[in-house]
Amino acid sequence: FHLINICILLNMIVKLKKILVYFKRLILNEQVLEDENSIKKPLASKSTYLKIFKEASNFHDESISNLENKFGYKIGKIWIDELALHTQVTIKKSKINYQHGRALYATLRKYITENKKNNSQIISIVETGTARGFSAICMSKAINDSNIKGKIYTIDLLPINKPMYWNIIDDNEKKKTRAELLEKWPNELENITFIEGKTQSALKNLKIQRVNFAFLDAQHDFISVMEEFEYIKNRQKKGDIIFFDDVTKLKFPGVVKALKEIEREGLYFTEYLGGTKERAYVLAKKK
């Protein structure tokens, strides 16, 4: 009897949380991609998206420039701006910031240079939180530019092959699948395997022995981040990298708490990248 009451209470808490999240998004006018039905129509005209894009493309993060200079690799601005226009420029309250693409590219290029044995070597990368595919494409370019073979496994609840509105400039043309959004980057797509499903279930079914590099950007609560970390750390060797996004205490305290726990374990060196108040990053390198 008590067990039944506990189950009912937990179910009520879950429903209440969903209701509160719904009203929060309604009040803040947040457009969140959860499935193919999340957005019913284009949210803005092409000219509006282009105006937002112009402002975002002019933003320069000095801490990322310092990282590029330190690591010795820099992604082309024209290239990343074009990709961002179709995958990162959205209608939302906060300013558009796609500087993490620059950081991912530089970090992965450096990792490959330090660990490359021969051109036939294959590296494995895991990403949680695909969204429209921006980060995966940036990492894939790093693989191609390094003249090495690699495979990126990227996970998200969003459907792979269903046309939908994405809250981007392309919505003014028609509903598109993710593959259609990214068709301008066929060489990068060759390295990417898109996996549809919940992160934990997908990771359990992902039968790979080694994760050379990981980008964690799915659920931002403490438990989810730690569960993802547990999977990755058990498949990494000395020198392998985990890139954490959104390490900002006010917006995502769960991510910050997880990093503190990871540092307490002592298995990884951590390096905090400056970023901005709304978006900062951490590189974790296995000892």
Disulfide bonds with the S-S distance in Angstrom:
none
